[in-house]
Amino acid sequence: MGTLKACGRLTSYGLAAAVTLIWSVTFVSTKFLLEYLSPGEILLYRVAVAYAVFVAVSPRPLPMRGLRTEGRIAAAGLLGITVYFLCENTALSFSTASNVALLCSTAPLLTGVVSHFFTSNEKISRRFIAGSVFCLIGIFFIIFNGHFVLKLNPIGDMTALLAALSFAGFSVVIRDVKSDYTPVQITRKMLFYTLASLLLLALTPVVRLHPAQLMRPSVAANVLFLGLFASGFCTWGWNIVIWNLGAVKANNLIYLTPPLTMLFAALILDEKITLFAISGGLLILAGVYISQKMR
């Protein structure tokens, strides 16, 4: 990528840690907003805020760099933001939160599968499979916390898997974007195509709007948080992490989100950390370590 200068490995992991840290606390903010706004509406507002910030940072018009590059950036925005979040929110309306969280956590594993078949330099290894198994078992321990009740819902569960698959597709697509755009400009273009798709969906029942709720200070504050950090900083930061570490290694770090969420739930919501949750966190840490050592 022309103007992208790869930062050091340590800096990449530091940026990844910051992104996963923010992602792990956005659940509390989104859960609050769902009392006032529809799922699609929350996504529309947060993307609009993020896009406005990136236009302010890089205001000059961006010329097209060829249909191939433009198509990849558009596909990355649609897969990684529009499709992923709409599928995840739809799954939550049909299936249990535990099922959806567990199935969406297969995104790193699916990234490895997609990369294996569609790239030449990120193939599945035994170490990757072993690390993924450790992580998935750990996530299972944290989510179900010793109270496992199997409640299958074909529509909800398949939609959750589709969300995970769309994020895997995004990771492979954005990894191979090659142009002389800066990371800020590429993220701005991604958000533009995402916003355009959501504005079209706003003409349908998929995105129901309740703009009057934005007059509530608490609602506006949470929308700004999600827009500035979850959709703005995190989209930009995760793109850089993927460009420097590769799609597979980068997405394996997403496994760290459940134990971080568990920690913040204990600190903010006074939720109890059980032996099952601690065991799950340790398994995830072991799995991420094993996966990051893959060649």
N, C-alpha and C positions, 0 to 999 in steps of 0.2 A: 504494500500500500504506500503510495508515493510519499505523503507527508507524515505518515504515522511512524514515529520512531519507537521501536519496541522498548518498553521500560524493563528494568531488571526483573528477574524471577521473584525476588523478595518483594519488590514493589507490587508486582502483579498479585501475589498472594495477599498482600496487605489491602489492596483495592477490593479483592474478592471477599475478604473478611468484612470490610465495611458494607459491601452490598448485601451479603447474607445477613448481616446484623440488622440492616434496615428492613429487609424482607421479613425477618422473623418478628418484627413488631408491627407490621402493617395490618396483620390480622385484627388486632384490637381496634384500630382506626376504621377499617372496613366494616367490622361487626357493628360499630356504633352508627355508621352512615346508613346501613341497611334498614335502620328504623325510620329513616326519612326519605331515602332515595332508592330507586330501582338499581339492580346490579349493573345493567348496561349504562344507565345514567351516570353512575359513579365513574365508570371507565371513561365515558365521554368527557366528563369534567376534568378528570386528572390528566388525560392526554392533552386537552386544550390548554391547561395551565403549563404543562411541560413544553408544549410546542411554542407557546408565547415566549417562554424564557429563552429557548434556543434561538428564536428569531431575533430577540433582543441582543443575544450574545454574538450572533453571526447574521447581521441584518441584510447584507447584500444578496441579490438574487443568485441562485445557484444554477448554472447552466447544466444541461444534461451531458453525461459522459458516455453516451451510447446506450442502446436499448438493453444490452445484456447487463450492464452495471445497474441501470435504473430498475430493471426487472428484479434483480436480486435484492436490492434495497427495499423495494415495494413488497416483495414476498416475505422478507424478514420482518417487516412491520406487521403485515397481516397475520403471519404465523405466530410470531412471538408475543404479540400484544392482543390484537383483535380476536383471533380464533381461540387463543389460549384462555384468555380471561372470560370470554363469553361461554366457552365450553365448561370451564370450571364452575362458573356461577350457575349455569343450567344444571350441571350434575348435582350441585348442592340442593336444588329444588326437588330432585327426584330421589336421591340416595342420602345415606347418612353422612355426616361430616367426617367420621372416621374412615369410612370406605373411600370417600373422595380424596382425603388427604393421603391415604396409603397408595391409591392408584396413581395420583399425580406425582407421587414420590418416585415412580418408575421412570421419570423423564431422563435422569442420567444414564440409566441402563439402556433405554431406548435410543439415546444419543449414540451410545457405543455401537448398537446394532446398525443404525442408519449410517454412521461413519464407516463402519466395516464394509458395507456394500456400496457406498457412494463416494468414498474418498480413497486415495491411494496410500496415504501415510498415517492413518489412524485405524489400525486393525484391532480387533478384540484379542486380548491375551488371557491366559489363565489367571494372572494376577488381577486383571480388571474384573473378571467374573467372580473371583473369590472376594475381592473388596466389595463388589456390589451386593453379594449375598449377605455379608456381614452388615452392611448398611441397611438393607431392606428388613432384616430380622430386627435390627436395633430400632428402626422406625416403627415396626409392628409393636414392639414392646412399649414404646413411648405412647403411641396413639391409643392402643387398647388397654394399656396399664393394668393388665391382669384381669380385665373384665371383658373377655372376648365373646361377642354375640354376632354370629354371622347373619347378616340381613342383605341378601342379594337383591338388586334391582337392575335388570338388564339395561334399561334406558340410561339411568344415572351412572352406572358403573362403566358402560361403554363410552359415554360422553366424557367421563373423567380420563379414561385411557386415551381418548382422542385429544384431550388437552395436553397430556404428557407427550404424545406423539408430535403434536404441532410444535411444542417447545423444542423437541429434538430436531425437527426439520428446520426451525429457525436457527438453531445453533450451527448446523452444518452449512446453511445458506450464508449466514453473515460471516462465517469464518473465511469464505472464499471471495468476499467482495474485494475487488482490486481497483483502485482509482486514486487520483491525486486529491480527493477530498480529505479534510481533516476528520478526526473522530467526531468532533462536535457537528460538522456539516453532515456526516453520514447519519448520525442520530437524529438530526433535525429532519432530514428527508424521510427517515423511517417513521417519525412521528407525524409528518405531513400525510403520508399515505394511510396511516392508521386513523388519523382524525377524519380524513375524507371518507373512509369506509364507515366510520361510526356516525357521521352526519347523514350518510345515505340510510343507515339502519334506523336513524331517528325518525325517518318517515314511515317506519313500520312499527308493529307492536313489540318488536324485539327490544327497542330502547324507549321506555316511557319516561317523559320529562316532568319534573316537578321543580321548576326554577325558583319558585317562591321560597322553598326550603333553604336556599342559599343565603337568605337574609338572616338566618340563625347564625350567630357568631361561632358556635361550636361546630356547626356543619361546615361553614366556610373554612374554619381553621383546619379541619381534618381533610377537606378536599385539597387545600393548599399543601398540606404535608404530603399527601399521596402524589400530588402533581409534581412538586418540586423534588422530592426525594425518591419515592418509589418508581415513578414513571420518568423523571428527568435524570437525576444523578445515577440511579441504578441501571437504566437502559444504556446510558453512555459508558458507565463503568464496566458493565458486564460485556459489552462489545469489545472493550480493550482487553479484558481478561481472556476472552475467547481468542482474540487475535494473537496474544502472547503465549498462552498455554495450550491452545488447541481446544476444540469443542468438547472432547471427551474428558480431559483433565479438568477443564473449567467447570463443566456441569457436575462432576463428581463432588465438587465443593458444596453444591446445593444440599447434599445430604446433611450438612451441618445445621440447616435451618430448623429442623424439629427440636434438637436439644437446646438451641438458642431460644426458640419459642417457649419451650418448657421452662427455661430459666426466667424469662421475662414474665411468664404467667405466674410464677411463684413470687417474683418481686412486686409486680404491679397488681395482680388479681388475687394474691394470697393463696394460690393453688398449691396443694401439697405435692412435694416431690417424693415419689415412692421408690422402693428398691427396684421395681420393674423399670421405672423411668431412668434411674441411674445406670442400670445394666444396659438399657437401650442406648443411652448416650455413649457409654464406653465402647459398645459394639460399633457404633457409627464412627467414632474417632479411629478405631482400629481399621475399619473398612476404608475410610478415606485415606489413611496412611498407606495401606497396601495398594490402593488404586493409584495414588500419586507416585508410587515407585515404579509403575509400569513403564516399559520402554515406549 
